[in-house]
């Protein structure tokens, strides 16, 4: 459940449930909020799950489980995946080395199952693993003015760089926070501000009202911002798919040691192409997730997610299609009809930064 419901309600929030917890859906005019983020800065309360891994073998233990190399230096982070034995994505995560412990940020409903799974496999390794989701608040700060916003309220440190590195500081000299440079999921400069749960209200108040002005953001706006940026999301694009198929190569280290699911991932990489790929499209009407995509009268894939783009004033979305599809002229199923659509390069909208998660494939820039 949101840690700061009173503040959200004061801004006219409507709530919804995602990943088993209550989050802000919107504040009444999500399209207007979307444009405000593209032109300035917005703040969203993220519903992350947080897993803490401690002990002498913490880095090696997590590194052996996930698809990317876990950093061994305090202040560094990485985006990674946990796969099943068939190479399909079980969960996504950000892994941060915080000195004597690793902090792992997952979708909220994935934290407890991850803890249970990893605890059952510790054997003789010296690690302690626990679900600390209720101990932290996490707020995303995104937009072309987000660096100025963070700099205007953060004491004791400057805005961190590069992506997924972090610094520790305070707000007003009293509220201790950790600020992480994001991997730009909205296609804009961005940061995650992490605080103690008991400080969440004061931190959100500061992010909204101190220094440069900002707007509160709900998950409807998050969906449209990340879609325009070409960022696949866990629930709609990633979950249950092989990482090579959805093109999240930034989550893969092909040179590291063995991890669960690596055999299939490496086989597809060595083959040079998966069977399907994730593409962006623009359509004349808004399809639902799971809608058929066709080309030349033949079925070639399915829609994973589609939204109305405030910046393009048109429906846009992602679809998993046959890898060798050689036409940009598509059709998507909407209410029983086939509606014209066009395959589009990603990102749909260029902002102040580029999402690290834009799908990429071997041999492509």
N, C-alpha and C positions, 0 to 999 in steps of 0.2 A: 504494500500500500504506500502511496505517496507520503513522504515525511512532512510535507508543508501544505496540507490541504487548505488551510485557512487562507494562505497567501494566494493560492490558485483560485479559490472561490471568490476572493476579493476582486480578482481580475475577470470574473465571469466565466470560469472554466466549466466545461462539460467533460465528464470522465468516461473512460472505457476500461475494459480489462484486457491486458496483453501479458502473455507469459505468466498467467496466474496472479497478477497483481494489478491494482488500480493505478492508472496513469491518466494524464491529461490528454483528452482527444483534441480539443480546440478551445479557443477563447471567443468564439462567435463568428469570426471572419478569418478563417484559415488562409484564404487567398491573399488578403491584405497583409497578414502576418508574414506570409511567404515573401512578398515583395519587400517588406521592411527588412528582412534578413538579408536579401540579396543587395540591398542598398546600405545597410548599416550593420547591426549586430542583434542577435537574438539569443535567449537563454532557455534551455530545456532541462527539465529534471529527468535524468535517465533512470530506467528501472533495471539496473544491472544486478546480477548476482555476483557476490564477491567470495572467492575461495582463497584462504591463506595457507601457504605451504611453508613450513619451517623445518629446521633440522639440517644436519651437516650434509646430507645427500640431496637437498631440495632441488638444486639446479639439475643435477644428473637425472633425478627421478622424472621430473616434468619433461626434460629434454628428450628422454627416451620414449615418451608417450605422444608427443605432438609433432606436427609437420614442419615446424620452423625451429631454428636454433634459439634456445633460451639464452638471453644475455647473462653474462656472469659479472657485470659491473653495475654497481648501484647507480640508479638514475636513468637506466635504459629499459626500453620495452620492445615488444614484438607482437605482431598479429599472427595468430596460428590457428590451426584446426585440430580437432580430435576426430579420427576416422574409425569406422568399424572395420572388421577384417576384410570386408569386400571393397574397401576404399571409399565408402560413402561417408559424407559429413554427418557426424553426430552432434557436434556443437562447434561454434566459433568462439574465440577468446582473445583477449589482450593479456599478455603476460608481462608484468613489470617486476624488475629486480629492485627491491626496496631494502637492500643491505642484508639484514639477518632473516629476511623472509621474502617470499614471492607473493605478490598480489595478482590474482587472476580474475579478470572481469569477463563474465559470461552472460548470456540471456538469463533472466532471473530464474526461470523454471528449470534451468540446466545445472544450477549450482549444487543443489542437494544430491541429484543423481551422480554428478561428477565426484563429489566427496565420497559417496558410498562405493563407487566403482574403484577409485584410487586407493581407498583404505583397504579394500579386499585384496590389493595386489602389492602391498608394501613389502611383504616377506621380511627379509633381514635388513632392509634399507632404513637408514636413520632419518625418518621424516615424520612430521605431524601435519595432518591435513584437517581443516575445519571450514565450515560454512560461516562466513562472517558478514553475510549480506545485510543483517540488521544493524551493523556497527558503522556503516558509512553512508553518506549522501554523495551523489555524483551529479554535477550539473555541466551540461555542454554549453559552450559559448562559441557561436559561429557567425561568420559574416566578414565582409571586407574590413570592418573596423574592430574586429575582435582582438587583434594584437594591442591596439591602443586602449581598448577596454580593460584588458588584463593588466597592462602596464600602469593604468591609472589607479588601480585598487590594490595591487600586490606590493607588499613591503618585504624587504629582505632578499629579493631575487628579481631578475628580469624575466621576461617571457621566454620559455624554453625553446630550444631548437637543437637538432632537427626533429622530424616527426617521431613520435612515440618516446621521446626523451622527456624527463620531468625535473622540476625543481620544487623545493620546499620553501614556503614563505608564510606570510600572514596577511590578513585583511584588517586594517586598523590597529595592527600591532597586538591584537588579542585573539583573533580567530585563526588558528593554524590550518593551513591548506596545503595540498599538493596540486600543482598545476602541470598537466600533461599536454604536450603539443600533439594534436590529433593527426590522423592520417587523412583528413579532409573529406569525410563522407558526404558533406553537402556541396562539395565543389567550391567551398570558401575556406579561408583561413579559419582555424578552429582550435579550441582547447577544451579539455575536461578538467573541472575543478573538483577535487575530492576533499571531503571534510568529515569530521565526526558527525554521527547521526544527530546528536544533541545540538550541534551548531548549524544544522541545515537551514532553519528559518532565517537566522541572521546572515548566513552566507548568501542565500538567494536574495534577500533584501538588498544586500550590498551589490550583488551582480546586476540587479535591476535598476537601482537608484543612485549608486555612487559613481562618480566619474562620468564617462560618456554614457548617454542614454541607451537603453536596450529594451527590447520587447520580449514578453514571455511567449514561448513556443510550445505547441502541443504536437502530438504524434501524427495528426493528419498533415500538418505542415512539414514535419520530418519526412513523411512518406514522399511528398511531392518534391522537396528539396533533394533528397537522395536519388530519386528517379531522374530528375533533370541532370544530376551530376554523374549518372551512369554507375551508381553504386548498388550492386546486388545486396539484398538483405537476407538474414539467416532464414526467417520463416518462409519467405516466398521464393527465393532463388537458390539458396545454398543447402538447406536441410535435406538430407537424403540423396544428394547428388555427389558425383565424383568431382573433386576440385578441378581437374583438367577440363571437365565439361563446362563448368561455369566460369572458368578462366581466372580464378583467384590465385594467380601465380605468386603474388606478393606474400601469400601465406605458406609457401612451399620453399624448402631448402633441399634441392636435389643432391647436394653434396654431403649432407649430414648422415649420421648413422641410421640404423634401422628404426622405424616407427610403425605402429599398427596401420595396416592398409598400404604400406609403401610399395609392396610388390605390384599391385595393380596400377598405382600412380606412376611408377617408374616404367612399367610396360607401355602405358599410353604415351608417356613422354618420349620414349625411345622409338615408338611407332611414328611419332611426328604429328598425329592428329587424333582427337577423340571422335566418337560417332556423332555427337551433337555439340552445339555451341550456343552460348547466350548472346542474343543480339538485341538491339534497340529498334523500336518501330514507332511510327506516327500514324494515326488512323483517323478516319472520318467520324467515328463514333467510339464510345468507351466500351471495350469488352471486359468480361469478367475473368478472373483467374481461372485457368483451365480451359479457356476457349480455344477452339481449333484454329490453327494458322495454316493457310493453304497457299499454293503458288501454282499457276497454270492448271487449276482444277484438282490438284493432288495435295493431300494432307502432308505437311512438312514439319509440323511441330505444334506446340501449345503455348499459350500465354501464361507467364508466371505472375505478372503484376502489371496493372495499368492504372494511371491517374490522369486527372485533368491538370495540364501544365499551366500555371498562372503566367509564366513568362512567355510561352509560345501560344497561349490561348487555344490549345488543341489537346486531344487525348494522346498520351505517349505511354510506352510500356516496354517490358522485356518479354522475350519469348525464347524458349529452347527449340532450336530448329536443326534440321540435318546439317552436318558440318559442311558438306560440299555444295550447299545451296548457292546457286550462281546468279540469282536475280534479286533485285531490290523491290520488285512489284509483288506485293503480298495481298492476301485477304484475311480478315479475322471474323470469326463468327460472333454476331451480336443479335440476340433475340431471334435466333433462327435464320437470320440473313447473313450473307457474306458481304462484308463492308471493306472497301478499298483501304489499304494500308501501304506504307512505304518503309522499307528498312532504312535506318538512319545511323550515321556514325555516332559514337559516344565520346564525350558527353553531349547531351542534347543542348545544354546551356553552359557556356564558359564563364566561370567566376574568377575569384581572386586566387584560387588554388585548384589543383587537380586531384581528384580522388585517387588514392593508391589502389583502390579496389576495382577500377574499371577493368572489365574482362579483357585479358590478353591471351594470345595463343602463340605457339612456336613459330618463329619466322616472321612475326609481325612486330611492328614498332609499338 
